[in-house]
Amino acid sequence: MIYKSYAICGPGLVRSENQDNLYVNGAYRPDVTDFSEFRHETITSDLGLFAVADGMGGEKHGELASLITVSALNSAEHSSEGLQRYLLERNDTICELSEEMGGSRIGSTYVGINIIGNDADILNIGDSRIYLFRQGTLTQLSYDHTSAQRMIDLGMLDKVAAAKHPDKHKLTQHMGISPTEFVIEPYRAHLAVLPGDVFLLCSDGLTDMLDDQGIESILTTHGDIQDAAENLYATALQNGGRDNTTVILVQAENAGVSISNRKRVSSASSPGIQKQKIVTIALCVVAIVLVTAVVFTVIRSFKSDGDDGSSYYADDDDSYHDRSNRDGDGTASGTSLNDGNDETDEHYSNGGMDGMEDDDDKDDDEDDDNDDDESPKDITDESPPLAAAPDDGVSPRTGEEQDYRDTDKPDESSSQNGSSYSNDLSEFVKPDSAASENEIPFYQIATDDTVTISDEEEIDE
């Protein structure tokens, strides 16, 4: 993994002195009397140590406290435990200097990241911050040791209110606290570094002038870390520059990715690109919906063409007839695709479709011929037709007045010549002037065994 860094440290627009200091792979501000802007750029492979220190004390030489904090990092063990021991030792040194100065309280913050390969260890004490910018999102990795943050932890404030709280810079931990008073405990964190990750280390001179959303916007817009760092520093000055300001950007890349390609790689994860992807996906979904609607419309139109008056039907002899070619009374006009087949056309000439003989009815008649003798009442082609009730209207079996009519016996003459059965039932019923007013309908016959025979089925007891 290759790590490129770019750092800026300046006094701002209000203060004449600069109590901030920094550490960039061995480089720092050795001359604290030089208040000019400090810039440094490095490229390293697999190893890197970066830190920011914000001195406190004003006229009491806060710049000395920040210098003590970072000046001996070259000799420190570059591990999480080694750097924590280093901070405790540096804290003792600052406390000794404070005693030499008559007990005046001086101190410094510290935030640092130690990178070994793809692993990063983070330590911080005070309110200097480190952020991770990954795939277009900015995340704070450090912990603010302030009274405002403690109220956030207790649920008394949210981050928006804490940013405006008067105690937002009242530190609960920092370098320069005597061990007899309080043993400092730096905040520690660890994470795996991914190609394209950008780390931002800064003092409160930046975060007081620019909120997290503004920082994220600049990092998104400026893919090159030098451009991004200069833009962050310039924006802090434009917004007031009331404090010393330090900015360090560290970007991680695979060894095979050239420095010139970093802007393109970083910008690929920007919200603008993400919005374009979302719009493209939405347009694809709309196109799929429209194509599907057109296909269904075409299918329905074909189905409608098959169901209109120009459709055809076939009879048993494979003759096809045009349904639309009918007379006004509902009867077929005789137009047929099977020209010259008069017998077939005659089959539909009387009664229209009602005159058609259903194949299932034919099968039922054949099944009736094969019924078992055990059936209570067999109706076969050999059975004589049911006669009308006797003149006295009394059933010979039940003694009740009945009207017997044959509805199951087809017209033999009609069956033989291939014509369909007629719907006119008058020829199957003999007139009976002596029928009782309480006669049973022609489709129901009562017997001693309470068996009902309809014109379509037989029911056994």
PECORBEL-V986764 format. One record per backbone hydrogen bond with DSSP energy under -0.5 kcal/mol. NH is the residue of the N-H (numbers start at 1). CO is the residue of the C=O. E is the energy in kcal/mol with one decimal. If there is no record, write none. Layout:
nh=NH co=CO e=E
nh=NH co=CO e=E
This chain:
nh=2 co=253 e=-3.0
nh=3 co=44 e=-3.0
nh=4 co=251 e=-2.3
nh=5 co=42 e=-2.9
nh=6 co=249 e=-2.0
nh=7 co=40 e=-2.8
nh=8 co=247 e=-2.7
nh=9 co=38 e=-2.4
nh=10 co=245 e=-2.7
nh=11 co=35 e=-0.5
nh=13 co=241 e=-2.7
nh=14 co=241 e=-1.2
nh=15 co=11 e=-0.6
nh=21 co=53 e=-2.8
nh=23 co=51 e=-2.5
nh=24 co=27 e=-2.5
nh=25 co=49 e=-2.7
nh=27 co=24 e=-1.5
nh=30 co=28 e=-1.0
nh=32 co=30 e=-0.9
nh=34 co=31 e=-1.2
nh=35 co=33 e=-0.9
nh=38 co=9 e=-3.4
nh=40 co=7 e=-1.9
nh=42 co=5 e=-1.7
nh=44 co=3 e=-3.0
nh=46 co=1 e=-2.5
nh=46 co=44 e=-0.5
nh=47 co=45 e=-0.8
nh=48 co=115 e=-1.9
nh=50 co=113 e=-2.1
nh=51 co=23 e=-2.3
nh=52 co=111 e=-2.3
nh=53 co=21 e=-2.5
nh=55 co=19 e=-2.1
nh=55 co=53 e=-0.6
nh=56 co=107 e=-3.0
nh=60 co=57 e=-3.0
nh=61 co=58 e=-1.1
nh=62 co=58 e=-0.9
nh=64 co=61 e=-0.7
nh=65 co=61 e=-0.9
nh=66 co=62 e=-1.9
nh=67 co=63 e=-1.7
nh=68 co=64 e=-2.6
nh=69 co=65 e=-1.7
nh=70 co=66 e=-1.3
nh=71 co=67 e=-2.3
nh=72 co=68 e=-0.5
nh=73 co=70 e=-1.5
nh=75 co=72 e=-1.0
nh=76 co=73 e=-0.8
nh=78 co=76 e=-0.5
nh=79 co=77 e=-2.3
nh=83 co=79 e=-2.9
nh=84 co=80 e=-1.6
nh=85 co=81 e=-2.1
nh=86 co=82 e=-1.9
nh=87 co=83 e=-2.1
nh=88 co=84 e=-1.8
nh=89 co=85 e=-2.1
nh=90 co=86 e=-2.7
nh=91 co=87 e=-2.2
nh=92 co=88 e=-1.6
nh=93 co=89 e=-1.7
nh=94 co=90 e=-2.2
nh=95 co=91 e=-2.1
nh=96 co=92 e=-2.0
nh=97 co=93 e=-2.0
nh=98 co=94 e=-2.3
nh=99 co=95 e=-1.8
nh=100 co=96 e=-1.9
nh=101 co=97 e=-1.3
nh=102 co=99 e=-1.5
nh=103 co=98 e=-2.2
nh=104 co=98 e=-0.7
nh=106 co=104 e=-0.5
nh=107 co=56 e=-1.6
nh=108 co=175 e=-1.4
nh=109 co=54 e=-1.6
nh=110 co=125 e=-2.4
nh=111 co=52 e=-1.7
nh=112 co=123 e=-2.6
nh=113 co=50 e=-2.5
nh=114 co=121 e=-2.8
nh=115 co=48 e=-3.5
nh=115 co=113 e=-0.6
nh=116 co=119 e=-2.5
nh=117 co=46 e=-3.4
nh=119 co=116 e=-2.0
nh=120 co=191 e=-2.3
nh=121 co=114 e=-2.5
nh=122 co=189 e=-3.2
nh=123 co=112 e=-2.0
nh=124 co=187 e=-1.8
nh=125 co=110 e=-2.9
nh=129 co=202 e=-1.8
nh=131 co=200 e=-2.8
nh=132 co=139 e=-3.0
nh=133 co=198 e=-3.3
nh=134 co=132 e=-0.7
nh=134 co=137 e=-2.4
nh=137 co=134 e=-1.6
nh=139 co=132 e=-2.4
nh=141 co=130 e=-2.7
nh=142 co=130 e=-1.3
nh=145 co=126 e=-2.0
nh=145 co=143 e=-0.6
nh=146 co=144 e=-1.6
nh=147 co=167 e=-0.7
nh=147 co=170 e=-2.0
nh=148 co=167 e=-1.1
nh=150 co=146 e=-1.7
nh=151 co=147 e=-1.8
nh=152 co=148 e=-1.7
nh=153 co=149 e=-2.4
nh=154 co=150 e=-1.5
nh=155 co=152 e=-1.4
nh=156 co=151 e=-2.7
nh=157 co=151 e=-1.1
nh=162 co=158 e=-2.5
nh=163 co=159 e=-1.6
nh=164 co=161 e=-1.0
nh=165 co=162 e=-0.9
nh=168 co=165 e=-1.7
nh=170 co=167 e=-1.2
nh=171 co=169 e=-1.0
nh=172 co=145 e=-2.2
nh=173 co=145 e=-0.9
nh=175 co=108 e=-2.9
nh=177 co=174 e=-0.8
nh=178 co=176 e=-0.5
nh=181 co=178 e=-1.4
nh=182 co=178 e=-2.7
nh=184 co=182 e=-0.7
nh=187 co=124 e=-2.9
nh=189 co=122 e=-1.9
nh=191 co=120 e=-2.0
nh=193 co=118 e=-3.8
nh=196 co=252 e=-3.2
nh=197 co=194 e=-2.1
nh=198 co=133 e=-1.6
nh=199 co=250 e=-3.2
nh=200 co=131 e=-2.1
nh=201 co=199 e=-0.5
nh=201 co=248 e=-2.5
nh=202 co=129 e=-2.3
nh=203 co=246 e=-1.4
nh=206 co=203 e=-1.7
nh=207 co=203 e=-1.1
nh=208 co=204 e=-2.1
nh=209 co=206 e=-0.7
nh=210 co=206 e=-1.4
nh=215 co=211 e=-2.1
nh=216 co=212 e=-2.5
nh=217 co=213 e=-2.1
nh=218 co=214 e=-1.9
nh=219 co=215 e=-2.3
nh=220 co=216 e=-1.9
nh=221 co=217 e=-2.1
nh=222 co=218 e=-2.5
nh=223 co=221 e=-0.8
nh=228 co=224 e=-2.4
nh=229 co=225 e=-2.8
nh=230 co=226 e=-2.4
nh=231 co=227 e=-2.1
nh=232 co=228 e=-2.5
nh=233 co=229 e=-2.4
nh=234 co=230 e=-2.5
nh=235 co=231 e=-2.3
nh=236 co=232 e=-2.0
nh=237 co=233 e=-1.7
nh=238 co=234 e=-2.5
nh=239 co=235 e=-2.0
nh=240 co=237 e=-1.6
nh=241 co=236 e=-2.0
nh=245 co=10 e=-2.5
nh=247 co=8 e=-2.9
nh=248 co=201 e=-2.4
nh=249 co=6 e=-2.5
nh=250 co=199 e=-2.5
nh=251 co=4 e=-3.0
nh=252 co=197 e=-2.6
nh=253 co=2 e=-2.4
nh=257 co=254 e=-1.6
nh=258 co=256 e=-0.6
nh=261 co=258 e=-1.1
nh=262 co=259 e=-1.5
nh=265 co=261 e=-2.3
nh=266 co=262 e=-2.9
nh=267 co=263 e=-2.3
nh=268 co=264 e=-0.9
nh=269 co=266 e=-1.4
nh=270 co=267 e=-1.5
nh=274 co=270 e=-2.1
nh=275 co=271 e=-2.6
nh=276 co=272 e=-1.9
nh=277 co=273 e=-2.1
nh=278 co=274 e=-2.1
nh=279 co=275 e=-2.6
nh=280 co=276 e=-2.4
nh=281 co=277 e=-2.4
nh=282 co=278 e=-2.4
nh=283 co=279 e=-2.5
nh=284 co=280 e=-2.1
nh=285 co=281 e=-2.2
nh=286 co=282 e=-2.4
nh=287 co=283 e=-2.4
nh=288 co=284 e=-2.3
nh=289 co=285 e=-2.3
nh=290 co=286 e=-2.4
nh=291 co=287 e=-2.5
nh=292 co=288 e=-2.4
nh=293 co=289 e=-2.3
nh=294 co=290 e=-2.2
nh=295 co=291 e=-2.4
nh=296 co=292 e=-2.3
nh=297 co=293 e=-2.1
nh=298 co=294 e=-2.4
nh=299 co=295 e=-2.4
nh=300 co=296 e=-2.6
nh=301 co=297 e=-2.1
nh=302 co=298 e=-2.1
nh=303 co=299 e=-2.2
nh=304 co=300 e=-2.5
nh=305 co=301 e=-2.1
nh=306 co=302 e=-1.6
nh=307 co=303 e=-1.1
nh=308 co=304 e=-0.8
nh=311 co=308 e=-1.6
nh=313 co=321 e=-1.7
nh=315 co=319 e=-1.8
nh=318 co=315 e=-1.6
nh=321 co=313 e=-2.6
nh=322 co=335 e=-0.7
nh=323 co=311 e=-2.3
nh=323 co=321 e=-0.6
nh=324 co=309 e=-1.1
nh=325 co=322 e=-0.8
nh=326 co=324 e=-1.6
nh=327 co=331 e=-3.2
nh=330 co=327 e=-1.7
nh=332 co=348 e=-0.8
nh=333 co=325 e=-1.9
nh=337 co=320 e=-3.3
nh=338 co=320 e=-0.6
nh=339 co=337 e=-1.2
nh=341 co=338 e=-1.6
nh=342 co=340 e=-1.5
nh=345 co=341 e=-1.9
nh=346 co=342 e=-2.4
nh=347 co=343 e=-1.0
nh=348 co=345 e=-1.2
nh=349 co=346 e=-1.1
nh=350 co=346 e=-0.5
nh=351 co=349 e=-0.6
nh=354 co=351 e=-1.5
nh=355 co=352 e=-1.2
nh=356 co=353 e=-1.6
nh=358 co=356 e=-0.6
nh=362 co=358 e=-1.5
nh=363 co=359 e=-2.2
nh=364 co=360 e=-2.3
nh=365 co=361 e=-2.1
nh=366 co=362 e=-2.0
nh=367 co=363 e=-2.4
nh=368 co=364 e=-2.1
nh=369 co=365 e=-1.2
nh=370 co=366 e=-0.7
nh=370 co=367 e=-0.8
nh=371 co=368 e=-1.2
nh=375 co=372 e=-1.2
nh=380 co=378 e=-0.6
nh=383 co=380 e=-0.7
nh=393 co=390 e=-2.3
nh=395 co=400 e=-3.9
nh=399 co=395 e=-1.8
nh=402 co=393 e=-0.7
nh=406 co=386 e=-0.5
nh=406 co=428 e=-0.9
nh=407 co=405 e=-0.7
nh=410 co=408 e=-0.7
nh=412 co=410 e=-0.7
nh=415 co=411 e=-2.3
nh=416 co=412 e=-2.2
nh=417 co=413 e=-1.5
nh=418 co=415 e=-0.8
nh=419 co=414 e=-1.0
nh=425 co=423 e=-0.7
nh=428 co=425 e=-1.1
nh=429 co=426 e=-0.8
nh=435 co=432 e=-1.0
nh=439 co=436 e=-1.2
nh=444 co=441 e=-1.8
nh=450 co=447 e=-1.5
nh=453 co=451 e=-0.5
nh=454 co=452 e=-0.6
nh=454 co=457 e=-1.2
nh=459 co=452 e=-0.5
nh=460 co=458 e=-0.5
